[in-house]
Amino acid sequence: MSATTAKTRTPRDTENKVEQAKKLLAQGLSQQDVAKQIVVSGWTISQWKKKGKLGELPKGRIPKSEATRALTPAAATSTPKSVRGPKAGKIAAASSSVEALQAEIVALRETIVALKTLVPAETLAAYKQARALALAALD
């Protein structure tokens, strides 16, 4: 039998996870979704928030589509260590593709947040009204 050793985290690892949590929470994800994505417990996120490590967080959440929701758990992108052989390369390639897509989703969410702060509410309302009229004309 081999002895199992626990992975020790360095302070830098924790700092990186706190920074990731800040970004994801700023995008409107729930604490539980963030915890799953950066592979920490929900309790850890709560403690970071309580201790002020996460800074000021926005009120409310940005709704996610079902397709995006399926990609967010970090467990979906992890490759089991027991996978070996010819499929291991394919799994690793798929995993890196999923990670790239997740990074793109994060970037798009950041853009959405930025645009919501830049576009005045009146402009957005006028756009929605014009869009509704255009769609009604197509019917």
N, C-alpha and C positions, 0 to 999 in steps of 0.2 A: 504494500500500500504506500502511496505517496502522500506526504503531508501537504495539506493545502495552506497556502499563505494568502493573507488578505492584501489587496492592493492598497498601498499607502498613497494618499493624495498629497501633493505638494501645495503650498500656499498659492503658487501660480495656477495650478489646476483649478482651485476653488475660485480664484479671481476670474479666470476665463469663463467658468460656468455662471458666475454672478453677472458678468457682462452679457453673456448669451441670454440669460434670464431677463435682464433689463430690456434688451432689444425685442424679445418675443412678447413680453408683457406690454411694451409700448405699442406693439402691433395689435393688441386687443385680445390675445390668447388668454385663456383662463390659467390660473395657477396650476391646476392639474395637468392641462395640456403642456404647459411649459416644463413641468416636472418630468413628464414622460419623454418629451423631446430631448432634454439635456441629461436624462438618466440620473435623476436625484429623486428623493421622496417629496411628496407634497408638503410634508412637515418642514423640510429644509427650506423650501420656497417661503413658507409662512414665517419661519425664523429669520430669514434674510430680510423679509419685508418688515417684520417687527423691529429688527435692529437697525433699520434704515439703510441697509446695504443696497437696496434697489432704487433708492431715490424717489422722486415724485412719479407716480404712475397715473396714466390717464383714467378718467372715469368711463365706465361702460366698456363694451367689447365690440369688435368688428365681427359680424357673422361670417362663418366659413361655410363654403359649399361642401356637400357630401364628398366630392372627389378630393378636395383638399384635406378634409378630416381624415380620410383613409391614409394619407401620406404622412401625417404628423407624428405618429408614434415612432420613437427611435427603435423600438423592438423590431419593427418591420424592416429596418435597414441593416440590422446586425447579422453578421454571418456566423452561424454556429461554428465553434472551434472544432467540433467533431467531423465537419464536412471535409473530406479529402478525396482525391482522385480527380477524374476528368471534369466533374461538375463543379469543383471548387473554383476554378477560373471563371466559369460562367456566373456563378453566384457572386463572386467578388466584383465582376464587371457590372452586373445588375445592381449590386449594392452601391457602387460608386455612381451609377447613373441616377439612382434614387436620391442619393445625397446631393448630386448636382441639381436635380429638380427641386429638392427641398430648399437649397440655397437660392434658387431662382424665385421660389414662392416667397421666401423671406424678403428678397429684394423688391418684389412686386408689392408686398404688404407695406413695406417702408415707403414706397412711392405713393400708395393709396393714402397713407397717413399724411404724407407731405402735401399731396394735392388737396386733401380735405381742409388743410389749414390755409392753403393759398387761394382757393377758389371761393369767392364770396357766396353766401347762401342764395342771394338774389339771382346770381348768374346760374347757379345750379338749378334753381326752380324754373328759370326761363328755359333752360336747356331741356329739362324734363317735360315741360309743357309743349315745346316745339317738337320733341320726339314723339310725344303722345299724339299730337295732331298729324304728324307724318305717318305714323303707324295706322291711325284711323283712316287716313286717305288711301292707304294701300288695301284696306279691307273692302 
